[in-house]
Amino acid sequence: MNGAGVGEMTAKGASWRGRYRGRQVLVLFALGLIVLVLVCALTTDVGKMVLSQAELQNAVDAAALAGASQLQGFAETEEKAAGRQEALLLAGANSVAREPLTLAYEDITFGRYLPGEDPAFRPESEMGAGEIVDSIRVRGRRTEDAPD
């Protein structure tokens, strides 16, 4: 072959490689775009979960504080009923994942707070006679079996 033939072969080979390279870039771009969309979707889902958890914690804390505000030393039946009612009302005033938090009766437990012990909260059902009820525990749930 002469020098001209070699030059033609190289030109044809270069143009063929250029077209092939363009297809490779298109495939890589499409795969990268799919990965980017999946990462964005995952980030959004995780963000919603974290936000819902924070909203639930805030709603439960507010409900517990409202319920505890009704307890005056040794909690009598009337004070417990008022505390439970306050906790239920305030929980319903707070939204979790854009819905009001609804608590069941058993989600609100009265007992005694014992700092330094493990666990620090002792439910009324586990307390001895004459022990003072001075605390309230509110348990919030955002699951399929939750009351709302």
C-alpha positions as CSV (number, residue, x, y, z in Angstrom):
1,M,0.0,0.0,0.0
2,N,1.1,3.5,-0.6
3,G,1.0,6.4,1.8
4,A,-2.4,7.6,0.6
5,G,-4.1,4.4,1.3
6,V,-2.9,4.4,4.9
7,G,-4.2,7.9,5.4
8,E,-7.7,6.9,4.1
9,M,-7.8,3.9,6.4
10,T,-6.9,6.1,9.4
11,A,-9.5,8.6,8.6
12,K,-12.2,6.0,8.3
13,G,-11.1,4.3,11.5
14,A,-11.1,7.7,13.4
15,S,-14.6,8.6,12.2
16,W,-15.9,5.1,13.2
17,R,-14.3,5.5,16.7
18,G,-15.8,8.9,17.1
19,R,-19.3,7.6,16.4
20,Y,-18.8,4.7,18.8
21,R,-17.4,7.0,21.5
22,G,-20.5,9.3,21.2
23,R,-22.7,6.3,21.9
24,Q,-20.6,5.3,25.0
25,V,-21.0,8.8,26.4
26,L,-24.8,8.7,25.8
27,V,-25.0,5.4,27.7
28,L,-22.9,6.6,30.5
29,F,-24.9,9.8,30.8
30,A,-28.1,7.9,30.9
31,L,-26.8,5.6,33.6
32,G,-25.5,8.5,35.6
33,L,-28.8,10.3,35.3
34,I,-30.7,7.2,36.6
35,V,-28.3,7.0,39.6
36,L,-28.7,10.7,40.3
37,V,-32.5,10.4,40.3
38,L,-32.4,7.4,42.6
39,V,-30.1,9.2,45.0
40,C,-32.5,12.2,45.0
41,A,-35.4,10.0,45.7
42,L,-33.6,8.2,48.6
43,T,-32.6,11.6,50.0
44,T,-36.1,12.8,50.0
45,D,-37.5,9.7,51.7
46,V,-34.8,9.8,54.4
47,G,-35.5,13.5,54.9
48,K,-39.2,12.8,55.4
49,M,-38.5,10.0,57.9
50,V,-36.2,12.3,59.9
51,L,-38.7,15.1,59.8
52,S,-41.6,12.9,60.9
53,Q,-39.5,11.5,63.8
54,A,-38.7,15.0,65.0
55,E,-42.3,16.1,64.7
56,L,-43.4,13.0,66.6
57,Q,-40.9,13.6,69.4
58,N,-41.9,17.2,69.7
59,A,-45.6,16.3,69.8
60,V,-45.1,13.6,72.5
61,D,-42.9,15.9,74.6
62,A,-45.5,18.7,74.5
63,A,-48.3,16.2,75.4
64,A,-46.2,14.9,78.3
65,L,-45.5,18.4,79.6
66,A,-49.2,19.3,79.3
67,G,-50.3,16.2,81.2
68,A,-47.7,16.7,83.9
69,S,-48.8,20.2,84.5
70,Q,-52.0,18.8,85.9
71,L,-50.3,16.6,88.5
72,Q,-50.0,18.2,91.9
73,G,-47.8,16.0,94.1
74,F,-49.6,12.8,94.8
75,A,-51.8,12.4,91.8
76,E,-55.4,11.5,92.6
77,T,-57.8,10.0,90.1
78,E,-59.2,13.4,89.1
79,E,-55.7,14.8,88.5
80,K,-54.7,11.8,86.3
81,A,-57.9,12.2,84.3
82,A,-57.2,15.9,83.8
83,G,-53.6,15.1,82.9
84,R,-54.6,12.4,80.4
85,Q,-57.2,14.8,78.8
86,E,-54.6,17.6,78.5
87,A,-52.1,15.2,76.9
88,L,-54.7,14.0,74.4
89,L,-55.8,17.5,73.5
90,L,-52.2,18.8,73.0
91,A,-51.2,15.7,71.0
92,G,-54.1,16.3,68.6
93,A,-53.0,19.9,68.2
94,N,-49.6,18.8,66.9
95,S,-49.2,17.3,63.4
96,V,-46.9,14.5,62.5
97,A,-46.4,13.9,58.7
98,R,-49.2,16.4,58.1
99,E,-51.7,14.6,60.2
100,P,-52.8,15.3,63.8
101,L,-51.3,12.9,66.3
102,T,-53.9,10.7,67.9
103,L,-53.0,8.8,71.1
104,A,-54.7,5.8,72.5
105,Y,-55.7,5.6,76.2
106,E,-52.8,3.1,76.9
107,D,-50.3,5.4,75.3
108,I,-50.4,7.6,78.4
109,T,-48.9,6.1,81.5
110,F,-48.6,7.6,85.0
111,G,-45.8,6.6,87.4
112,R,-42.8,7.8,89.3
113,Y,-39.6,9.3,88.0
114,L,-36.5,7.9,89.8
115,P,-33.3,9.7,88.6
116,G,-30.2,7.6,88.6
117,E,-32.1,4.3,88.3
118,D,-32.5,2.1,85.3
119,P,-35.1,2.5,84.0
120,A,-35.7,6.0,85.4
121,F,-39.5,5.8,85.0
122,R,-41.5,3.2,87.0
123,P,-45.1,2.8,85.9
124,E,-47.9,3.0,88.4
125,S,-48.6,-0.7,87.9
126,E,-45.1,-1.6,89.2
127,M,-45.1,0.8,92.2
128,G,-45.6,-0.1,95.8
129,A,-48.4,1.1,98.0
130,G,-48.0,4.7,99.1
131,E,-45.5,5.7,96.4
132,I,-46.1,9.1,94.9
133,V,-47.2,9.3,91.2
134,D,-45.3,12.3,89.9
135,S,-44.7,11.7,86.2
136,I,-46.4,10.9,83.0
137,R,-45.1,9.0,80.0
138,V,-46.6,9.5,76.6
139,R,-45.8,7.1,73.8
140,G,-46.4,8.1,70.3
141,R,-46.5,5.8,67.3
142,R,-46.6,6.3,63.6
143,T,-47.2,2.8,62.4
144,E,-50.0,0.9,60.6
145,D,-51.4,-0.2,63.9
146,A,-51.4,3.3,65.4
147,P,-54.9,4.6,66.4
148,D,-55.1,7.1,63.6
